[in-house]
Amino acid sequence: MTVRWLILFIAPTLVAASDDLPNAKLEEEFEASVRPLLIAKCHSCHGAKEHEGGLRLTQRAEVLAGGDNGPAIVAGEPEMSLLIHAIGYQGDLKMPPDGKLSEAQIATLTRWVKNGAVWPAEIAGADSKPHKSDGLQRRELWSLQKVHEFRPPDTQRRDWSATPVDQFLLAPMEQNGLGPSKPADKRTLIRRLTLDLIGLPPSPDEVHAFLNDSSPAAYANLVDRLLVSPQYGERWGRHWLDVVRYADARDLIQLPAESDFREAWRYRDWVVQAFNDDLPYDQFVKQQIAGDLLQPADKTQLDADALIATGMLAIADFVPGDVDKEQMIADYVNDEIDVVGRAFLGLTIACARCHDHKFDPISTEDYYSLAGIFLVLG
C-alpha cells in the first residue's frame, strides 16, 4: 500500500469529523485534563465513596445539581460557579482544604466551565468499575483486525463497473433502488479532478487542451499529470499534517518565542515530499515512529530524511519549562503515545494513562508498558 492510498482513509474521516470537531475537542480536553484533576484533587472527599456536603463530582448531573450549598457550577458561567469560587479561595469555602490548586489547574477548571462543562455522555457514569479488556473484545475491535481481501459484491449492472472498487459503490446504490449519475462532461471532469488532486482549479489553457484531446487516454494522461505535480503532495499532505497535530508554533499564552517549533517546516516538507514520491506506506509509518533508529550501520553516514520524519513525535502538545521536569517528560511521552495511537492504530490509547480504557481494549498496564519504550528511546 502506498501513500496515495491514504486518501481513501483520510478524506472520509475528515468529512465525518468536521461537523463534530468542536465538541469532540472539548471532550478530549476533559479526558486529558479535567477528569484527572477532579480524580486527583476532589474525589477523595466528593467521589463515589465519599460525598461531603452532599456533593459528588463523578457525573455531570451531580456537579450541576451540587450539594448542600447549591449547584457546584453554572455551565458557561465560571464567575457564577461555586466550584470556581471555592478553588480560587474567593470566600469562606476554600477547596481543596489542604492547599490551593496551582494557577494552571484553576485555569483548566475555569476554562472547562466556561466552555459549557462538556462531559462525554457515553462515559458519564464514572462510578462504574473500569472496563477490563478481554480476548473477545480484542478480536472484535475493528482497528485490530487483520487486513484481508474482500470479494467485490455482485451487481446487476455489470457493464458499469470499470474496476472492482466500482462494484463496492454500485451495490449499495442498487440495494436502495438508486443508480449512478450520468457521466460528467469533460469540462466538469477536469475541474473536479484538478480540484480534488491538487486543490487548485485548472487553467484556461489546461481546460482547452483537455477538451480538444480526443484520444482514449486523455483522462488517464490528465490523472498522471496531476499526480506528478508538486501541488499533489501539498494538497494531500496537509490532511496528514492535521492527523498528526502539526504546528509551527505553540499557540499558548505567555510562552517565549524560543518554545516555538522553529524547525517544524522540515517535517512539513518531508510529508509533502513523501506523498509526491509515492513513499510506500510501511516506510511512511516506520520513518515517522523510528527514523532515528533506521540509520545506516556506517556511523559516518546519515539518513537525514528518516531522521526528519521523527518530527511527528517532536511536535508535542505540552507546556515547556514546567517546574516539575518529570511531569513535563511524562506529558511529552503521553502526547507521543496519543499521536501514534490515533494516527496509526485507530485507538485513543492516552485515555489509559489514568484508567483502563472503557471502550478500546487498552489497560493502564498496556499504556505504561508503551510509555516505558518511549521513555527509553526518547
N, C-alpha and C positions, 0 to 999 in steps of 0.2 A: 504494500500500500504506500503510495507516495503522498507528498504534502498536498497535492491538488485535491486528493480525496477528502481532505479536512473540510472542504467546502460543504460536503454532504452532511457533516456532523455539526459544524459551527453555525451555519446560516439558520437552520430551523430552530436551534437553541436560542439564538439571539432574538428571533421574531417572537418566540413563545414567551420569552422572559421580559420583553420590553415593556409590556403593559403593567407588569407586576413589580418592576425593579425597585421603586422607592420603598414599598412596604417590605420587600424581601431584604433590602439593605438594612432597614431598621431591625428586622428580626435577627439578622446576622450580628448586628451590634449588641442586641440584647443578650444573645447567647455567648458572645465573646467577652463582653464587659460587664453588663448589668447583672445577669444571673449569678456569675461567680462572686461578684461583690456582695450581693444580697446573702448568698450562702455563707460567705466568709465572715461578714460583719453583722448580720442581722438574725440569721436563722437559729442561733443558739438561744435567743430569747423569743423570737417570733417565727419559729419554724413549725415543722409538722408535729413535734412532740411538745414544745413549749410555746405558749402564746400569751405572754404577759400583757396586761392591759387589754386583753381581748383581741389583740392584733396578731394576725398571721400574714406573712409575706411570701407565701408559697404559690399563690394563684392571683391572677389579675383581679378577679372579682373580689377576693378577700382584701386586696390592697385598696381598691376603690371603696369598699364598704367600711374599712377601717376597724377601729376598736372602741374602747370606752371614751376616747377623746374625739371621736368622729372620723370621717374619711381620712385616710392617710395621704391621698393625693387627689388632685383635680387634674385629670388628663388635659394636657395642653396649657396648664396654668401653674407653673412651678412657684410663682410668687404667692399663690393661694393654697399651696400644698403643705400640710402639716409635716410631712416627711422631710421636705426640703428645709423647712424652718428648723426642724429638730437636728438634722445633720449639720446645719450651719451654725448651731448653737445660738439661735436667734430668739431666745426666750427662756422660760423656765424648763421646758422639755429639751434635754440635750442627749442626743443619741449618735453613736453608741456611748453609753455612760463611762466606759473605761478609757475613752480617748477620742478626740475629734478625728474624723476622716481627713485624708490629705486633700489639698485643693483639687487635684486631678480626679479623685474619687467623687468629690462633691459635684464637680463639673459633669462627670459621667451620668450621675443620677439626675441632675438638673436637666441635662440635655435629653435624657430619656423621657422625663415627664413632659418637657416642652414639645417633644415630637409625638406626643399622644400616648405615651406609656405602652408602646406596642409590646405585646406578649404573644408569641406564637400560639395560636388557638389549639393546634393539634397536640401540644405538649403542655397545655396549661395545667393539667393535673399533676403537678410536681410532687404530690405526696406519694404517688405510686412508686414502688421499688424500681430501681434501674433495670432496664430490659437486658437480659442476658442473651447473647447471640448463641445460636446452636448450629449444628451441621446442616439442618434442613434449610434454615434461613440463608446460610452461606451459599448453598447450592442454588437457591431460588433468586437471589439478588441479581438484577439484570446486568449490572456492570461487572459481575464476576463470572458471567457465562463465557464459555469458550467460543471463540469465533468459528462458525461453521457455515457451510454453503446452504443457501435456501433455494429450493427449486421454484422457478417462476410460476405463478399461478396460471391456470388455464383461462383463456379469454375467448369471447365469441368472435371478436374482430381480429382474427389472427394476422390479417394483412396490414393492420395499422402499426403494429409494433416493429420498430426498426432495430431495437436491442432488447435483451431480457429485462432491462430496467423499465421499459415502456409497459411491459406486462404487469409489473407491480403497480403502476399508476392507473392502468386501464381497468384492472379487476375491480377495485372498489367503486369506480365510476359505474361500471355495468351493474354491480350489485344494487346500486341506488337509482337505477334507471336513467343514468346520465351517460353522456358521451363526450369525447374530446372536442375542443373548439376547432373551428376551421383553421387551416394553416395560415400563419401571418403572411402578409405581403412582404416583399423584400425590403422596402423602406422601413417598415416596422421592425423587421427581423434584425437588421443591422443596428438599429438604435437599441433594441432590447439587449442584444448580445454584447455590444460595446459597453453599455452602462453596467451590465452585470459583471463582466470580466475585468474591466479597468476603471470603472466608476466615473467615466467621462463620456460625453456624447460624441458621436462620430463627426468628423469634419465634413463640410460640403463636398470636398474632393473625394473623401473616402466613400461617402454615400453614392456619389456619381459613379465611381469606379465599380462598386458592388452592383449597382443597378444595371450597369452595362456589361457585366460579366455573365455570359450565358452558359459557361461551362458547367458540367455536372459537379465539379469540385469547388465551385465558388464558395459555398458555405464552409466546407472543410478548410479551405485556404484562409478564410476570414478568421475562423477559430484559431488556427495555427498562428496567424499573425498576432492576434491579441494575446495568446498565451506566452509568446516570446517577448512581449512588450514589457519594459521595466515597470510600467504602471500596474501590471498584473500583480506583482508582489506587493506593491504599495496598497493596492485595493484590498487584497485578501489577507495580507499580513497584519493589517490593523485589527482585524477581528481576533486573531490570535493574541495580539497585544492586549486586547480587552480581557481575554480569558485569564491571562497571567498578571493582571493588575499593573500594567506598565505605567510608569510615570517618569517625568523628567525632574520633578521637584516634590518635596514634601509639602503639601498644601495644608499646613497646620500653622496655627497662630504662634508667634513669638519663637520660631525656630531660626537659628542662624543660617545664613546663606550657605555656609560650608556643609550643612547637613543635606543639601540637595544632591540628587544623583547626577553629578556633573559628567560622568562618562556613560550614562544610560543610552545615549544615542548609538553607541557601538552595538549594543544588544538589539536595539530597534532595527538598525541596518542589517544585522545578521539575520533577523527574522524575515525581512523583505527579500534578502538575497536567497534564503533557504527556499522560499516559495518560487522565486524566479529560476533557481537551479533545479527545481523539482527534487529536492533532497528526500531520499526515502524516509518514510515515517519512523522506522525503528531508529535511524540515526538522528532524526529530528528530536526524538524523545531522549535518547541516551546522552547526546551532547548537552542538552539543557540541564539534565539532572547530574551528570558526572563528567562533564567535559574536561575538568581539571585532572581526572583520573585516566583519561583516554589519551594521554600524551605519549609521544614516541618513546621507545626504550632508550634511544640515544638521548641522553640528558642535554646534549648540546643543541638539540632541535626543539622546536616548539610548534604545536598546532594551535595557532592563535585563534582560529575560528571556533574550535571546540572550547577553548577557554572563555572566549567572549560569550558563548552560548549560555554559560552558567550565570550570566547576568540576570536570568529569570529568577534565581534564588536570591541574588544580592539586592534586588529592588524590593525590599521587605517593608511591610507596614508595621513599624514600631517607632516608639519615641526615642531618639538618640539622646545620649547624655543622662539617662536615668540614674538617679543616685544609687539605686540598687543594681549593680552591674550584673549580678547573677540573674536577676529578674529580667533585665534587658536582653541578655543572651537567651533566656528561656522564651521570651516573646519573639525573638528573631527566629528561633527554631520552630516555634509554633506556626509562624507565618509560612516558613518553608514547607512544613508538613501540609498546611492548608492548601497552598497553591498546587503542590504535587497531587494531592488527593483529588481536588476539584478538576484540574486540567487533564490529568491522565487516567484517573481511576473512576471518575464519576461519583466520588464519595466525599462527604463532609467529615473528614477524619478529625479535624480540630475540635469538634464537639466533645470528643472522648478525653480531652485534656482534664476535664473536671468530673466526668461521669461516664459510665458505659453508654455508648450511643444508643438512643432509644429506638432508632429505626434501622440504621445500617449495622451490619454485624461487626462492629468495631468496639473492643473493650478498652478500658483505660490502660490495661496491661499492653495491649497492642500499640496504643499511642506512644507510651513511654519506651517501648522497645524500638519503635521507629525514631523517636526523639534521640535515643542514645546513638543511633547511627549518624544522624545529622550533627550531633554534638561532637562526635569523634572526627567526622570528616570536615566539619566546619572550621 
